[in-house]
């Protein structure tokens, strides 16, 4: 409805759902306010968990000298079995931190950034064994770092 001067007085008249109901208030999904950037934090936790699981699987394969990796690769430091242990341990630590992020533990944000940064460096050093996998996990680590640094803190009060 219009008041004769071109302004809409009935919020339902425009047909736009945001006019009749604001985001974060009562909806058919429940009553809750989701803090800004919460999706990025959950995403970072999920990606950290996926990177941790992949690191553990591929690390165990490297420790067991599986024929999965490129043969006769030359590493900057040590050998394939050593890097297998490094990424397996990093993967286990990443899994623990992912659960801490989901529980919104205070220690988990910067610990997650630390282990994602270590893993990014380890993946670049692990590059000769399986290049595309290392680059994919490196990209996941960068997204985790972004999500935790940008939105991992306590929600800001408006």
DSSP file (Angstrom, degrees, kcal/mol; ACC not computed):
  #  RESIDUE AA STRUCTURE BP1 BP2  ACC     N-H-->O    O-->H-N    N-H-->O    O-->H-N    TCO  KAPPA ALPHA  PHI   PSI    X-CA   Y-CA   Z-CA
    1    1 A X              0   0    0      0, 0.0     8,-2.3     0, 0.0     9,-0.9   0.000 360.0 360.0 360.0 151.0    0.0    0.0    0.0
    2    2 A X  B     -A    8   0A   0      6,-0.2     6,-0.2     7,-0.1     0, 0.0  -0.883 360.0-138.7-119.5 150.8    1.1    3.5   -0.7
    3    3 A X        -     0   0    0      4,-1.4     5,-0.1    -2,-0.3    -1,-0.0   0.264  58.2 -97.2 -92.7  12.1    0.3    6.6    1.3
    4    4 A X  S    S+     0   0    0      3,-0.2    -2,-0.0     1,-0.0    -1,-0.0   0.251 114.8  80.8  93.9 -12.3   -0.3    8.7   -1.8
    5    5 A X  S    S-     0   0    0      2,-0.2     3,-0.1     0, 0.0    -3,-0.0   0.253 113.6 -96.9-109.8  10.4    3.2   10.2   -1.9
    6    6 A X  S    S+     0   0    0      1,-0.3     2,-0.4     0, 0.0    -4,-0.0   0.446  85.6 123.2  92.6   0.5    4.9    7.2   -3.4
    7    7 A X        -     0   0    0      2,-0.0    -4,-1.4     1,-0.0     2,-0.5  -0.759  61.1-125.2 -97.5 145.0    6.2    5.6   -0.2
    8    8 A X  B     +A    2   0A   0     -2,-0.4    -6,-0.2    -6,-0.2     3,-0.1  -0.744  25.9 178.0 -89.5 127.1    5.3    2.1    0.7
    9    9 A X        +     0   0    0     -8,-2.3     2,-0.6    -2,-0.5    -1,-0.1   0.670  66.4  67.9-100.8 -21.6    3.7    1.7    4.2
   10   10 A X    >   -     0   0    0     -9,-0.9     3,-1.6     1,-0.1     4,-0.4  -0.890  66.9-156.5-102.9 115.8    3.0   -2.1    4.1
   11   11 A X  G >  S+     0   0    0     -2,-0.6     3,-0.6     1,-0.3     4,-0.4   0.777  94.2  58.1 -62.4 -25.0    6.3   -4.1    4.2
   12   12 A X  G >  S+     0   0    0      1,-0.2     3,-0.6     2,-0.1    -1,-0.3   0.686  89.3  76.6 -75.1 -17.3    4.5   -7.1    2.6
   13   13 A X  G <  S+     0   0    0     -3,-1.6    -1,-0.2     1,-0.2    -2,-0.2   0.784  88.4  54.5 -68.3 -28.1    3.6   -4.9   -0.4
   14   14 A X  G <  S-     0   0    0     -3,-0.6    -1,-0.2    -4,-0.4    -2,-0.1   0.753  96.4-137.1 -79.4 -22.0    7.0   -5.0   -2.0
   15   15 A X    <   +     0   0    0     -3,-0.6     2,-0.5    -4,-0.4    -3,-0.1   0.498  59.2 133.1  80.3   2.0    7.2   -8.8   -2.0
   16   16 A X    >>  -     0   0    0     -5,-0.3     3,-1.5     1,-0.1     4,-0.8  -0.778  53.4-145.7 -89.9 123.8   10.8   -8.7   -0.9
   17   17 A X  H 3> S+     0   0    0     -2,-0.5     4,-1.1     1,-0.3     3,-0.3   0.780  96.3  61.3 -62.3 -26.3   11.4  -11.1    2.0
   18   18 A X  H 34 S+     0   0    0      1,-0.2    -1,-0.3     2,-0.2     5,-0.1   0.751  97.2  60.7 -72.4 -21.5   14.0   -8.8    3.7
   19   19 A X  H <4 S+     0   0    0     -3,-1.5    -1,-0.2     1,-0.2    -2,-0.2   0.868 110.5  37.9 -71.0 -35.9   11.3   -6.1    4.1
   20   20 A X  H  < S+     0   0    0     -4,-0.8     2,-0.3    -3,-0.3    -1,-0.2   0.638 128.9  21.6 -91.7 -14.2    9.1   -8.3    6.2
   21   21 A X  S  < S-     0   0    0     -4,-1.1    -1,-0.3     4,-0.0     2,-0.2  -0.949  71.8-137.1-156.4 129.0   11.8  -10.0    8.3
   22   22 A X    >   -     0   0    0     -2,-0.3     3,-1.3    -3,-0.1    -3,-0.1  -0.540  37.1 -92.3 -88.5 157.1   15.4   -9.2    9.0
   23   23 A X  T 3  S+     0   0    0      1,-0.2    -1,-0.1    -2,-0.2     3,-0.1  -0.339 106.7  25.6 -65.9 144.3   18.2  -11.7    8.9
   24   24 A X  T 3  S+     0   0    0      1,-0.3     8,-0.3    -3,-0.1    -1,-0.2   0.370 101.6  99.7  86.4  -4.6   19.1  -13.5   12.1
   25   25 A X  S <  S-     0   0    0     -3,-1.3    -1,-0.3     1,-0.2     7,-0.2  -0.274  87.7 -35.0-100.5-167.2   15.7  -13.1   13.7
   26   26 A X  S    S+     0   0    0      5,-0.1     2,-0.3    -2,-0.1    -1,-0.2  -0.185  72.8 152.0 -53.3 130.0   12.8  -15.5   13.9
   27   27 A X  B >   -B   30   0B   0      3,-0.7     3,-1.1    -3,-0.1    -1,-0.0  -0.840  63.0 -86.7-145.0-177.7   12.5  -17.8   10.9
   28   28 A X  T 3  S+     0   0    0     -2,-0.3     3,-0.1     1,-0.2    -2,-0.1   0.636 124.5  58.4 -71.8 -10.8   11.3  -21.2   10.1
   29   29 A X  T 3  S-     0   0    0      1,-0.3    -1,-0.2     3,-0.1     2,-0.2   0.527 118.4 -89.0 -95.6  -7.6   14.7  -22.6   11.1
   30   30 A X  B <   -B   27   0B   0     -3,-1.1     2,-0.8    -5,-0.1    -3,-0.7  -0.622  45.8 -62.3 127.5 174.0   14.7  -21.2   14.6
   31   31 A X  S    S+     0   0    0     -2,-0.2     2,-0.3    -5,-0.2    -5,-0.1  -0.869  73.5 120.1-100.4 106.9   15.6  -18.2   16.7
   32   32 A X        -     0   0    0     -2,-0.8     2,-0.6    -8,-0.3    -3,-0.1  -0.971  51.3-135.6-161.8 151.9   19.3  -17.5   16.6
   33   33 A X        -     0   0    0     -2,-0.3     2,-0.5   -10,-0.0    -8,-0.1  -0.961  20.4-152.2-111.0 119.8   21.7  -14.8   15.7
   34   34 A X        -     0   0    0     -2,-0.6     3,-0.1     1,-0.0     5,-0.0  -0.803  22.2-121.3 -91.9 124.7   24.7  -16.0   13.8
   35   35 A X    >   -     0   0    0     -2,-0.5     3,-1.9     1,-0.1     4,-0.3  -0.257  38.5 -86.3 -64.8 153.9   27.8  -13.8   14.3
   36   36 A X  T 3  S+     0   0    0      1,-0.3    -1,-0.1   120,-0.2   120,-0.1  -0.376 114.0  13.0 -60.2 130.1   29.4  -12.2   11.2
   37   37 A X  T 3> S+     0   0    0     -3,-0.1     4,-1.5    -2,-0.1     3,-0.5   0.496  83.1 129.2  83.1   4.7   31.9  -14.5    9.6
   38   38 A X  H <>  +     0   0    0     -3,-1.9     4,-2.3     1,-0.2     5,-0.2   0.857  69.8  58.5 -61.5 -34.6   30.8  -17.6   11.5
   39   39 A X  H  > S+     0   0    0     -4,-0.3     4,-2.7     1,-0.2    -1,-0.2   0.879 103.3  52.3 -61.6 -38.3   30.5  -19.5    8.3
   40   40 A X  H  > S+     0   0    0     -3,-0.5     4,-2.6     2,-0.2    -1,-0.2   0.874 108.5  50.8 -64.9 -36.8   34.2  -18.9    7.5
   41   41 A X  H  X S+     0   0    0     -4,-1.5     4,-2.2     2,-0.2    -2,-0.2   0.927 112.6  45.0 -68.3 -44.1   35.1  -20.2   11.0
   42   42 A X  H  X S+     0   0    0     -4,-2.3     4,-2.5     2,-0.2    -2,-0.2   0.920 113.6  51.3 -63.2 -42.8   33.1  -23.4   10.4
   43   43 A X  H  X S+     0   0    0     -4,-2.7     4,-2.9     1,-0.2     5,-0.2   0.907 108.6  51.1 -59.0 -43.6   34.6  -23.7    6.9
   44   44 A X  H  X S+     0   0    0     -4,-2.6     4,-2.4     1,-0.2    -1,-0.2   0.901 110.2  49.8 -62.6 -40.8   38.1  -23.3    8.3
   45   45 A X  H  X S+     0   0    0     -4,-2.2     4,-2.0     2,-0.2    -2,-0.2   0.913 112.7  46.5 -63.3 -42.8   37.4  -26.1   10.8
   46   46 A X  H  X S+     0   0    0     -4,-2.5     4,-2.6     2,-0.2    -2,-0.2   0.929 114.1  47.2 -65.5 -45.2   36.1  -28.4    8.1
   47   47 A X  H  X S+     0   0    0     -4,-2.9     4,-2.7     1,-0.2    -2,-0.2   0.870 110.7  52.3 -65.6 -36.2   39.0  -27.6    5.8
   48   48 A X  H  X S+     0   0    0     -4,-2.4     4,-2.1    -5,-0.2    -1,-0.2   0.885 110.6  48.7 -65.4 -38.0   41.5  -28.1    8.6
   49   49 A X  H  X S+     0   0    0     -4,-2.0     4,-2.5     2,-0.2    -2,-0.2   0.923 112.0  47.9 -66.3 -44.3   39.9  -31.5    9.4
   50   50 A X  H  X S+     0   0    0     -4,-2.6     4,-2.7     1,-0.2     5,-0.2   0.930 112.8  48.2 -63.0 -45.0   40.0  -32.5    5.7
   51   51 A X  H  X S+     0   0    0     -4,-2.7     4,-2.6     1,-0.2    -1,-0.2   0.891 111.6  51.4 -62.5 -38.6   43.7  -31.5    5.4
   52   52 A X  H  X S+     0   0    0     -4,-2.1     4,-2.2     2,-0.2    -2,-0.2   0.916 111.2  46.1 -64.1 -44.0   44.5  -33.4    8.6
   53   53 A X  H  X S+     0   0    0     -4,-2.5     4,-2.5     2,-0.2    -2,-0.2   0.930 114.2  48.1 -65.1 -45.0   42.8  -36.6    7.4
   54   54 A X  H  X S+     0   0    0     -4,-2.7     4,-2.8     1,-0.2     5,-0.3   0.911 111.0  51.4 -62.1 -41.7   44.6  -36.3    4.0
   55   55 A X  H  X S+     0   0    0     -4,-2.6     4,-2.3    -5,-0.2    -1,-0.2   0.909 110.7  48.4 -61.7 -41.3   47.9  -35.6    5.7
   56   56 A X  H  X S+     0   0    0     -4,-2.2     4,-2.2     2,-0.2    -2,-0.2   0.928 114.1  45.7 -66.2 -43.5   47.5  -38.7    7.9
   57   57 A X  H  X S+     0   0    0     -4,-2.5     4,-1.9     1,-0.2    -2,-0.2   0.957 119.2  39.5 -63.8 -51.0   46.5  -41.0    4.9
   58   58 A X  H  X S+     0   0    0     -4,-2.8     4,-1.8     1,-0.2    -1,-0.2   0.799 114.0  55.3 -73.8 -27.1   49.3  -39.8    2.6
   59   59 A X  H  X S+     0   0    0     -4,-2.3     4,-2.3    -5,-0.3    -1,-0.2   0.909 108.0  48.3 -67.9 -42.0   51.8  -39.6    5.4
   60   60 A X  H  X S+     0   0    0     -4,-2.2     4,-2.2     1,-0.2    -2,-0.2   0.883 110.1  53.0 -64.5 -37.5   51.2  -43.2    6.3
   61   61 A X  H  <>S+     0   0    0     -4,-1.9     5,-2.7     1,-0.2    -1,-0.2   0.884 110.2  47.8 -63.6 -37.7   51.5  -44.1    2.6
   62   62 A X  H ><5S+     0   0    0     -4,-1.8     3,-1.1     3,-0.2    -2,-0.2   0.882 110.7  50.7 -70.9 -37.7   54.9  -42.3    2.6
   63   63 A X  H 3<5S+     0   0    0     -4,-2.3    -2,-0.2     1,-0.2    -1,-0.2   0.892 110.5  49.9 -65.1 -39.2   56.1  -44.1    5.8
   64   64 A X  T 3<5S-     0   0    0     -4,-2.2    -1,-0.2    -5,-0.2    -2,-0.2   0.321 112.1-120.2 -82.9   8.8   55.1  -47.5    4.3
   65   65 A X  T < 5 -     0   0    0     -3,-1.1    -3,-0.2     1,-0.1    -2,-0.1   0.885  44.2-174.7  53.1  43.7   57.0  -46.7    1.1
   66   66 A X    > < -     0   0    0     -5,-2.7     3,-0.8     1,-0.1    -1,-0.1  -0.302  34.8-121.8 -65.1 154.3   53.8  -47.1   -1.0
   67   67 A X  T 3  S+     0   0    0      1,-0.2    -1,-0.1     4,-0.0     4,-0.1   0.105  92.2  97.6 -85.7  23.8   54.2  -46.9   -4.8
   68   68 A X  T 3  S+     0   0    0     -7,-0.2    -1,-0.2     2,-0.1     2,-0.1   0.786  70.1  72.2 -79.4 -31.1   51.8  -44.0   -4.8
   69   69 A X  S <  S-     0   0    0     -3,-0.8    61,-0.2    -8,-0.1     2,-0.1  -0.429  97.0 -85.3 -91.6 161.3   54.5  -41.4   -4.8
   70   70 A X    >   -     0   0    0     59,-2.3     3,-0.7    -2,-0.1     2,-0.1  -0.410  49.9-122.5 -62.8 132.0   56.9  -40.3   -7.6
   71   71 A X  T 3  S+     0   0    0      1,-0.2    -1,-0.1    -2,-0.1    -4,-0.0  -0.459  84.7  13.3 -79.0 151.8   60.0  -42.4   -7.7
   72   72 A X  T 3  S+     0   0    0      1,-0.2    -1,-0.2    -2,-0.1     2,-0.2   0.785  82.8 164.6  56.5  33.6   63.5  -41.1   -7.4
   73   73 A X    <   -     0   0    0     -3,-0.7     2,-0.5    56,-0.0    -1,-0.2  -0.565  31.5-136.9 -79.2 145.2   62.3  -37.7   -6.2
   74   74 A X        -     0   0    0     -2,-0.2     2,-0.3    54,-0.1    54,-0.1  -0.905  18.6-156.6-106.6 129.1   64.9  -35.4   -4.6
   75   75 A X        -     0   0    0     -2,-0.5     3,-0.1     3,-0.4    51,-0.1  -0.707  23.5-130.0-106.2 154.5   63.9  -33.5   -1.5
   76   76 A X  S    S+     0   0    0     49,-0.4     2,-0.4    -2,-0.3    -1,-0.1   0.923  99.3  23.2 -65.7 -44.5   65.3  -30.3    0.0
   77   77 A X  S    S-     0   0    0     48,-0.2    -1,-0.2     2,-0.1     6,-0.1  -0.988 118.9 -40.8-125.4 133.3   65.6  -32.0    3.4
   78   78 A X  S    S-     0   0    0     -2,-0.4    -3,-0.4    -3,-0.1     2,-0.2  -0.100  82.1 -60.0  61.0-142.3   65.9  -35.7    4.2
   79   79 A X     >  -     0   0    0     -5,-0.1     4,-1.9    -3,-0.0     5,-0.2  -0.721  49.8 -85.4-136.5-179.7   63.8  -38.4    2.4
   80   80 A X  H  > S+     0   0    0      1,-0.2     4,-2.2    -2,-0.2     5,-0.1   0.881 121.2  54.2 -60.6 -42.6   60.2  -39.5    1.7
   81   81 A X  H  > S+     0   0    0      1,-0.2     4,-1.8     2,-0.2    -1,-0.2   0.886 107.9  50.3 -63.8 -38.5   59.8  -41.5    4.9
   82   82 A X  H  > S+     0   0    0      1,-0.2     4,-2.1     2,-0.2    -1,-0.2   0.929 111.5  47.4 -64.5 -45.2   60.9  -38.5    7.1
   83   83 A X  H  X S+     0   0    0     -4,-1.9     4,-2.5     1,-0.2     5,-0.2   0.822 106.6  59.5 -66.8 -29.6   58.4  -36.3    5.3
   84   84 A X  H  X S+     0   0    0     -4,-2.2     4,-1.9    -5,-0.2    -1,-0.2   0.919 107.1  45.6 -61.0 -43.5   55.8  -39.0    5.8
   85   85 A X  H  X S+     0   0    0     -4,-1.8     4,-2.3     2,-0.2     5,-0.2   0.901 111.6  53.3 -65.5 -40.6   56.3  -38.8    9.6
   86   86 A X  H  X S+     0   0    0     -4,-2.1     4,-2.3     1,-0.2    -2,-0.2   0.949 113.3  40.7 -61.3 -50.2   56.2  -35.0    9.5
   87   87 A X  H  X S+     0   0    0     -4,-2.5     4,-2.2     2,-0.2    -1,-0.2   0.812 112.7  55.6 -73.2 -27.7   52.8  -34.8    7.6
   88   88 A X  H  X S+     0   0    0     -4,-1.9     4,-2.0    -5,-0.2    -1,-0.2   0.934 111.5  43.5 -66.6 -45.0   51.3  -37.6    9.6
   89   89 A X  H  X S+     0   0    0     -4,-2.3     4,-2.1     2,-0.2    -2,-0.2   0.913 114.2  50.3 -66.5 -42.4   52.0  -35.8   12.9
   90   90 A X  H  X S+     0   0    0     -4,-2.3     4,-2.4    -5,-0.2    -1,-0.2   0.897 109.1  53.2 -61.0 -39.4   50.8  -32.5   11.5
   91   91 A X  H  X S+     0   0    0     -4,-2.2     4,-2.0     2,-0.2    -2,-0.2   0.909 108.3  48.6 -62.8 -42.9   47.6  -34.2   10.3
   92   92 A X  H  X S+     0   0    0     -4,-2.0     4,-1.7     1,-0.2    -1,-0.2   0.903 112.9  48.0 -64.5 -40.5   46.9  -35.6   13.8
   93   93 A X  H  X S+     0   0    0     -4,-2.1     4,-2.2     1,-0.2    -2,-0.2   0.879 109.0  54.1 -67.1 -37.5   47.5  -32.2   15.3
   94   94 A X  H  X S+     0   0    0     -4,-2.4     4,-2.3     1,-0.2    -1,-0.2   0.881 105.1  53.8 -64.6 -37.8   45.3  -30.5   12.7
   95   95 A X  H  X S+     0   0    0     -4,-2.0     4,-1.7     2,-0.2    -1,-0.2   0.933 109.3  48.1 -61.5 -45.2   42.4  -32.9   13.6
   96   96 A X  H  X S+     0   0    0     -4,-1.7     4,-1.6     1,-0.2    -2,-0.2   0.899 112.2  48.6 -62.1 -41.1   42.6  -32.0   17.2
   97   97 A X  H  X S+     0   0    0     -4,-2.2     4,-2.4     2,-0.2    -1,-0.2   0.862 105.4  58.9 -68.5 -35.6   42.7  -28.2   16.4
   98   98 A X  H  X S+     0   0    0     -4,-2.3     4,-2.0     1,-0.2    -1,-0.2   0.913 106.6  47.5 -59.8 -42.5   39.7  -28.6   14.1
   99   99 A X  H  X S+     0   0    0     -4,-1.7     4,-1.6     1,-0.2    -1,-0.2   0.877 110.2  53.1 -66.4 -36.3   37.6  -30.0   17.0
  100  100 A X  H  <>S+     0   0    0     -4,-1.6     5,-2.6     2,-0.2     4,-0.3   0.874 107.1  52.0 -63.7 -37.8   38.8  -27.1   19.1
  101  101 A X  H ><5S+     0   0    0     -4,-2.4     3,-1.1     1,-0.2    -2,-0.2   0.912 109.0  49.5 -64.9 -42.6   37.7  -24.6   16.5
  102  102 A X  H 3<5S+     0   0    0     -4,-2.0    -1,-0.2     1,-0.3    -2,-0.2   0.817 110.1  50.6 -67.1 -29.7   34.2  -26.2   16.4
  103  103 A X  T 3<5S-     0   0    0     -4,-1.6    -1,-0.3    -5,-0.1    -2,-0.2   0.473 112.2-125.1 -83.2  -1.6   34.0  -26.0   20.2
  104  104 A X  T < 5 +     0   0    0     -3,-1.1    -3,-0.2    -4,-0.3     2,-0.2   0.846  44.2 176.7  58.5  39.4   35.1  -22.3   19.9
  105  105 A X    >>< -     0   0    0     -5,-2.6     3,-0.7     1,-0.1     4,-0.6  -0.495  34.9-130.0 -71.9 142.2   38.0  -22.8   22.3
  106  106 A X  T 34 S+     0   0    0      1,-0.2     3,-0.5    -2,-0.2     4,-0.5   0.849 105.5  51.3 -63.8 -35.8   40.2  -19.7   22.7
  107  107 A X  T 3> S+     0   0    0      1,-0.2     4,-1.6     2,-0.1    -1,-0.2   0.717  95.7  72.7 -73.2 -21.3   43.4  -21.6   22.0
  108  108 A X  H <> S+     0   0    0     -3,-0.7     4,-2.4    -8,-0.2    -1,-0.2   0.799  85.3  62.3 -71.9 -30.4   42.2  -23.1   18.8
  109  109 A X  H  X S+     0   0    0     -4,-0.6     4,-1.9    -3,-0.5    -1,-0.2   0.977 113.6  30.6 -61.5 -58.3   42.2  -20.0   16.6
  110  110 A X  H  > S+     0   0    0     -4,-0.5     4,-2.3     1,-0.2    -1,-0.2   0.797 118.6  55.8 -76.3 -27.1   45.9  -19.2   16.7
  111  111 A X  H  X S+     0   0    0     -4,-1.6     4,-2.7     2,-0.2     5,-0.2   0.901 108.1  50.1 -66.6 -39.5   46.9  -22.8   17.1
  112  112 A X  H  X S+     0   0    0     -4,-2.4     4,-2.3     2,-0.2    -2,-0.2   0.900 110.7  48.5 -63.1 -41.7   45.0  -23.5   13.9
  113  113 A X  H  X S+     0   0    0     -4,-1.9     4,-2.2    -5,-0.2    -2,-0.2   0.919 112.5  49.9 -63.0 -43.1   46.8  -20.7   12.1
  114  114 A X  H  X S+     0   0    0     -4,-2.3     4,-2.5     1,-0.2    -2,-0.2   0.943 114.5  41.9 -61.9 -49.6   50.1  -22.0   13.4
  115  115 A X  H  X S+     0   0    0     -4,-2.7     4,-2.3     1,-0.2    -1,-0.2   0.841 113.8  52.1 -71.8 -31.8   49.5  -25.6   12.3
  116  116 A X  H  X S+     0   0    0     -4,-2.3     4,-2.1    -5,-0.2    -1,-0.2   0.882 111.5  48.3 -67.7 -36.7   48.0  -24.5    8.9
  117  117 A X  H  X S+     0   0    0     -4,-2.2     4,-2.1    -5,-0.2    -2,-0.2   0.924 112.3  47.9 -67.5 -44.4   51.1  -22.4    8.3
  118  118 A X  H  X S+     0   0    0     -4,-2.5     4,-2.7     1,-0.2    -2,-0.2   0.916 112.7  49.3 -60.4 -42.4   53.4  -25.2    9.2
  119  119 A X  H  X S+     0   0    0     -4,-2.3     4,-2.7     2,-0.2    -1,-0.2   0.876 107.2  54.7 -66.7 -36.8   51.5  -27.6    7.0
  120  120 A X  H  X S+     0   0    0     -4,-2.1     4,-1.6     2,-0.2    -1,-0.2   0.922 111.8  44.5 -61.4 -42.8   51.6  -25.1    4.1
  121  121 A X  H  X S+     0   0    0     -4,-2.1     4,-1.8     2,-0.2    -2,-0.2   0.926 113.3  50.6 -66.0 -44.2   55.4  -25.0    4.4
  122  122 A X  H  X S+     0   0    0     -4,-2.7     4,-1.6     1,-0.2    -2,-0.2   0.881 108.1  53.3 -62.2 -38.1   55.6  -28.8    4.7
  123  123 A X  H  < S+     0   0    0     -4,-2.7     4,-0.3     1,-0.2    -1,-0.2   0.867 106.9  51.3 -66.9 -35.1   53.5  -29.2    1.6
  124  124 A X  H >< S+     0   0    0     -4,-1.6     3,-0.6     1,-0.2    -1,-0.2   0.864 113.0  45.3 -69.0 -33.5   55.8  -27.0   -0.4
  125  125 A X  H 3< S+     0   0    0     -4,-1.8   -49,-0.4     1,-0.2     3,-0.4   0.744 111.4  53.4 -77.1 -22.9   58.8  -29.1    0.8
  126  126 A X  T >X S+     0   0    0     -4,-1.6     3,-1.6     1,-0.2     4,-0.9   0.425  80.5 106.2 -86.5  -1.5   56.8  -32.3    0.0
  127  127 A X  T <4  +     0   0    0     -3,-0.6     3,-0.2    -4,-0.3    -1,-0.2   0.791  65.9  61.6 -52.6 -39.9   56.1  -31.0   -3.5
  128  128 A X  T 34 S+     0   0    0     -3,-0.4    -1,-0.3     1,-0.2     3,-0.3   0.779 101.7  54.1 -63.6 -23.4   58.5  -33.4   -5.4
  129  129 A X  T <4 S-     0   0    0     -3,-1.6   -59,-2.3     1,-0.2    -1,-0.2   0.898 133.8  -5.1 -80.3 -39.5   56.7  -36.5   -4.2
  130  130 A X     X  -     0   0    0     -4,-0.9     4,-2.2    -3,-0.2    -1,-0.2  -0.613  69.2-173.0-155.2  86.7   53.2  -35.6   -5.4
  131  131 A X  H  > S+     0   0    0     -3,-0.3     4,-2.2     1,-0.2     5,-0.2   0.867  80.4  44.7 -58.9 -48.3   52.9  -32.1   -6.9
  132  132 A X  H  > S+     0   0    0      1,-0.2     4,-2.2     2,-0.2    -1,-0.2   0.894 114.3  49.3 -69.0 -38.3   49.2  -31.6   -7.5
  133  133 A X  H  > S+     0   0    0      2,-0.2     4,-2.4     1,-0.2     5,-0.2   0.923 111.3  50.2 -63.5 -43.9   48.2  -33.0   -4.1
  134  134 A X  H  X S+     0   0    0     -4,-2.2     4,-2.1     1,-0.2    -2,-0.2   0.902 111.6  47.7 -62.2 -41.8   50.7  -30.8   -2.3
  135  135 A X  H  X S+     0   0    0     -4,-2.2     4,-2.2    -5,-0.2    -1,-0.2   0.872 111.0  51.8 -67.6 -36.5   49.4  -27.7   -4.1
  136  136 A X  H  X S+     0   0    0     -4,-2.2     4,-2.0     2,-0.2    -2,-0.2   0.929 112.6  44.0 -65.6 -45.0   45.8  -28.6   -3.3
  137  137 A X  H  X S+     0   0    0     -4,-2.4     4,-2.3     2,-0.2    -2,-0.2   0.857 110.7  56.2 -69.0 -33.9   46.5  -29.1    0.4
  138  138 A X  H  X S+     0   0    0     -4,-2.1     4,-1.9    -5,-0.2    -1,-0.2   0.919 107.3  49.1 -60.2 -44.2   48.6  -25.8    0.3
  139  139 A X  H  X S+     0   0    0     -4,-2.2     4,-1.9     1,-0.2    -2,-0.2   0.894 109.1  52.4 -63.9 -40.2   45.5  -24.0   -1.1
  140  140 A X  H  X S+     0   0    0     -4,-2.0     4,-2.3     1,-0.2    -1,-0.2   0.919 107.5  52.7 -59.8 -43.4   43.3  -25.5    1.7
  141  141 A X  H  X S+     0   0    0     -4,-2.3     4,-2.5     1,-0.2    -1,-0.2   0.888 106.6  52.4 -61.4 -39.5   45.8  -24.3    4.3
  142  142 A X  H  X S+     0   0    0     -4,-1.9     4,-2.3     1,-0.2    -1,-0.2   0.896 109.5  49.0 -64.2 -39.5   45.7  -20.7    2.9
  143  143 A X  H  X S+     0   0    0     -4,-1.9     4,-2.6     2,-0.2    -2,-0.2   0.886 110.5  51.3 -66.1 -38.5   41.9  -20.7    3.1
  144  144 A X  H  X S+     0   0    0     -4,-2.3     4,-2.5     2,-0.2     5,-0.3   0.936 110.1  49.2 -62.4 -46.5   42.0  -22.0    6.7
  145  145 A X  H  X S+     0   0    0     -4,-2.5     4,-2.5     1,-0.2     5,-0.3   0.923 112.2  48.5 -60.4 -44.8   44.5  -19.2    7.6
  146  146 A X  H  X S+     0   0    0     -4,-2.3     4,-2.6     1,-0.2     5,-0.3   0.943 112.4  47.7 -60.3 -48.7   42.2  -16.6    6.0
  147  147 A X  H  X S+     0   0    0     -4,-2.6     4,-1.9     1,-0.2     5,-0.2   0.900 116.3  43.1 -61.7 -41.7   39.1  -17.8    7.8
  148  148 A X  H  X S+     0   0    0     -4,-2.5     4,-1.3     3,-0.2    -1,-0.2   0.881 117.4  44.2 -74.9 -37.8   40.7  -18.0   11.2
  149  149 A X  H  < S+     0   0    0     -4,-2.5    -2,-0.2    -5,-0.3     4,-0.2   0.914 120.3  40.3 -72.7 -41.5   42.6  -14.7   11.0
  150  150 A X  H  < S+     0   0    0     -4,-2.6    -2,-0.2    -5,-0.3    -3,-0.2   0.893 138.1   6.0 -75.0 -40.2   39.7  -12.7    9.5
  151  151 A X  H  < S+     0   0    0     -4,-1.9    -3,-0.2    -5,-0.3  -110,-0.2   0.344  96.9  98.6-129.9   6.0   36.8  -14.2   11.5
  152  152 A X     <  +     0   0    0     -4,-1.3   -43,-0.1    -5,-0.2    -3,-0.1   0.575  66.9  87.4 -79.3  -8.3   38.1  -16.5   14.2
  153  153 A X  S    S-     0   0    0      1,-0.2     2,-0.1    -4,-0.2     3,-0.1  -0.077  94.9 -64.1 -81.1-175.7   38.0  -14.0   17.1
  154  154 A X        -     0   0    0      1,-0.1    -1,-0.2   -48,-0.0    -2,-0.0  -0.412  66.0 -93.9 -66.8 144.0   35.1  -13.2   19.5
  155  155 A X        -     0   0    0     -3,-0.1     2,-0.3     1,-0.1    -1,-0.1  -0.330  40.7-118.9 -61.2 139.5   32.1  -11.6   17.7
  156  156 A X        -     0   0    0   -120,-0.1     2,-0.4    -3,-0.1  -120,-0.2  -0.602  21.9-125.3 -79.6 136.9   32.1   -7.8   17.8
  157  157 A X              0   0    0     -2,-0.3    -1,-0.0     1,-0.1     0, 0.0  -0.681 360.0 360.0 -81.2 135.3   29.2   -6.1   19.6
  158  158 A X              0   0    0     -2,-0.4    -1,-0.1     0, 0.0    -2,-0.0   0.453 360.0 360.0 -83.5 360.0   27.4   -3.7   17.4
